[in-house]
Amino acid sequence: MNNDSKALSLIIAKDFELEESITEAELRLKMVQAFTYLLDNDISRMMNILYRADVDEEKLKSLLISASELPSAEVIADAYIQRQKQKVETWKKYS
């Protein structure tokens, strides 16, 4: 596991329970499962997680509309992971 993957896992672990070493594919699968659950059972918690992660609401709406053939949980998980990756890149740039 490289440092970027480890940093990404650490950031996401603040909102979700994750194993210590997890591949990006496994991470995506877990996020899709988590957001599927949250969409069905706890939308307010999901919105809180997305807000704290600073996922752009307008961009997410646009993604959900343009990727209507995909399950919403996949689109949301991808947007969430992408935003967390941006944070890792920013931290690397300024550290």
C-alpha positions as CSV (number, residue, x, y, z in Angstrom):
1,M,0.0,0.0,0.0
2,N,1.5,3.3,-1.0
3,N,1.5,6.5,1.1
4,D,-1.4,8.1,-0.9
5,S,-3.6,5.0,-0.4
6,K,-2.8,4.9,3.3
7,A,-3.5,8.6,3.7
8,L,-6.8,8.2,1.8
9,S,-7.8,5.3,4.0
10,L,-7.0,7.3,7.1
11,I,-9.1,10.2,6.0
12,I,-12.0,8.0,5.1
13,A,-11.7,6.0,8.3
14,K,-12.8,9.2,10.2
15,D,-16.3,8.6,8.7
16,F,-16.3,4.8,8.1
17,E,-14.8,1.7,9.7
18,L,-12.1,0.4,7.5
19,E,-9.4,-2.2,7.7
20,E,-5.9,-0.8,8.0
21,S,-4.6,-2.1,4.6
22,I,-7.2,-1.9,1.9
23,T,-6.9,-1.6,-1.9
24,E,-8.5,1.2,-3.8
25,A,-10.9,-1.3,-5.4
26,E,-11.9,-2.7,-2.0
27,L,-12.3,0.9,-0.7
28,R,-14.6,1.8,-3.5
29,L,-16.7,-1.3,-3.0
30,K,-17.0,-0.6,0.8
31,M,-18.0,3.1,0.0
32,V,-20.6,2.0,-2.5
33,Q,-22.0,-0.4,0.1
34,A,-21.9,2.2,2.8
35,F,-23.6,4.9,0.7
36,T,-26.2,2.3,-0.4
37,Y,-27.0,1.7,3.3
38,L,-27.0,5.4,4.1
39,L,-29.3,6.3,1.1
40,D,-31.8,3.7,2.3
41,N,-31.6,4.2,6.1
42,D,-29.9,7.4,7.2
43,I,-29.9,10.2,4.6
44,S,-29.2,12.9,7.2
45,R,-26.0,11.1,8.2
46,M,-25.0,10.7,4.6
47,M,-25.5,14.4,4.0
48,N,-23.5,15.2,7.1
49,I,-20.6,13.0,5.9
50,L,-20.7,14.6,2.4
51,Y,-20.8,18.1,4.0
52,R,-17.8,17.4,6.3
53,A,-15.9,16.0,3.4
54,D,-16.7,19.2,1.4
55,V,-18.2,17.3,-1.6
56,D,-19.6,20.0,-3.9
57,E,-23.3,19.7,-3.7
58,E,-24.0,21.2,-7.2
59,K,-21.3,19.1,-8.8
60,L,-22.8,16.0,-7.1
61,K,-26.3,16.9,-8.4
62,S,-24.9,17.3,-11.8
63,L,-23.1,13.9,-11.6
64,L,-26.2,12.2,-10.4
65,I,-28.2,13.6,-13.3
66,S,-25.6,12.9,-16.0
67,A,-24.8,9.4,-14.7
68,S,-28.4,8.3,-14.3
69,E,-27.6,4.8,-15.7
70,L,-25.4,4.1,-12.6
71,P,-26.8,3.5,-9.1
72,S,-26.8,6.7,-7.0
73,A,-24.6,5.1,-4.3
74,E,-21.9,4.5,-6.9
75,V,-21.9,8.1,-8.1
76,I,-21.9,9.4,-4.5
77,A,-19.1,7.0,-3.4
78,D,-17.0,8.1,-6.4
79,A,-17.5,11.8,-5.7
80,Y,-16.7,11.2,-2.0
81,I,-13.5,9.3,-2.8
82,Q,-12.5,11.8,-5.4
83,R,-12.8,14.7,-3.0
84,Q,-10.8,12.8,-0.3
85,K,-8.1,12.2,-2.9
86,Q,-8.0,15.9,-3.7
87,K,-7.4,16.5,0.1
88,V,-4.5,14.1,0.1
89,E,-2.9,15.8,-2.9
90,T,-3.4,19.2,-1.3
91,W,-1.8,18.0,1.9
92,K,1.2,16.6,0.0
93,K,1.6,19.8,-1.9
94,Y,1.8,21.9,1.3
95,S,3.6,19.6,3.6
